[in-house]
Amino acid sequence: MNTSEITSTAVCEIQEVKEEPRASEPREAVPPSPGMAVDGDKVYVAVGESSSSMDALLWALRPDVAKPRSVCLIHVHPEVHYIPTPLGIFPKHQLNDRQVERFTQQEKTKIQEMLQKYLNSCQSSKVEADTHLIESDQIVKAIVGLIPVLNIKRLIVGATKANLRRGRRNSKAAQIHKNAPDYCEVEIICDGREVKPPSPIALSSPRPVTADRQNHAVGMHILLNRRAPLRQCRPPATWSPDRCAQSGSGGDRRYGGAKKTPRRRIRLASYCPQFFVY
């Protein structure tokens, strides 16, 4: 039986180690150039629930790109800290072992169903495939830490178009590409093609100050700091009992006059000319 027609479904679960493992010095090897076909090498593909993961896997299975004999799928799922119950969401340590085990089994079933579509693609391409499951809350750190452990020489990750369009240098794919060792070639795939990670924006040098720009700046400074002359404004009328008795109209009912609102309303602009730019 031809070995290229066998599809392996072995699953290796790796839990997060608090201390970073000390990896031995990598073997001296020349990494393959982008796009160069390498026959017989194992290709590692980081997969998840995003559609970009399938694009990355299909790129790795292309015969004109990699020609891999085997593909290793790497999936990082978060640790279980809270478990939903009919009475609400509770921390993991507050529930019994039976409830925790049941929820953990449900999560494993969801992961297996998600990975099955990637294994089916490998089976259609007649390529061996195995999976590595990592339980960690830090996806980038877990994948980068796995590179020296498995001596990964080629890693393919997917990226969404939204992250590339916005130029997010803090995306997971860009961080993996930045923190990976030099001997590991990291390829970022988006919409079926290889792309380069967004580079930091270079700061442009300041423009030289010319005589025209200096005169314009001085003129704007004078215009913005120009003080408007204060106008002599009439103070607002005060309504007092004596004033109402002399005029014979207006005033408050307590002082014998009819209730009447003042007709004159003083605007704030009349007394605060500094709020206006002339």
HELIX and SHEET records of a PDB file:
HELIX    1   1 THR A    3  GLU A    5  5                                   3    
HELIX    2   2 SER A   51  ALA A   60  1                                  10    
HELIX    3   3 LYS A   92  GLN A   94  5                                   3    
HELIX    4   4 ASP A   97  SER A  124  1                                  28    
HELIX    5   5 ILE A  139  LEU A  150  1                                  12    
HELIX    6   6 LYS A  161  ARG A  165  1                                   5    
HELIX    7   7 LYS A  172  ASN A  179  1                                   8    
HELIX    8   8 ALA A  211  LEU A  224  1                                  14    
HELIX    9   9 PRO A  241  SER A  247  1                                   7    
HELIX   10  10 ARG A  253  TYR A  255  5                                   3    
HELIX   11  11 LEU A  268  TYR A  271  1                                   4    
HELIX   12  12 PRO A  273  PHE A  275  5                                   3    
SHEET    1   A 7 VAL A  11  GLN A  15  0                                        
SHEET    2   A 7 GLU A 128  GLU A 135  1                                        
SHEET    3   A 7 SER A  70  HIS A  77  1                                        
SHEET    4   A 7 LYS A  42  ALA A  46  1                                        
SHEET    5   A 7 ARG A 154  GLY A 158  1                                        
SHEET    6   A 7 GLU A 185  CYS A 190  1                                        
SHEET    7   A 7 ARG A 193  VAL A 195 -1                                        
SHEET    1   B 2 TYR A  82  THR A  85  0                                        
SHEET    2   B 2 GLY A  88  PRO A  91 -1                                        
END                                                                             
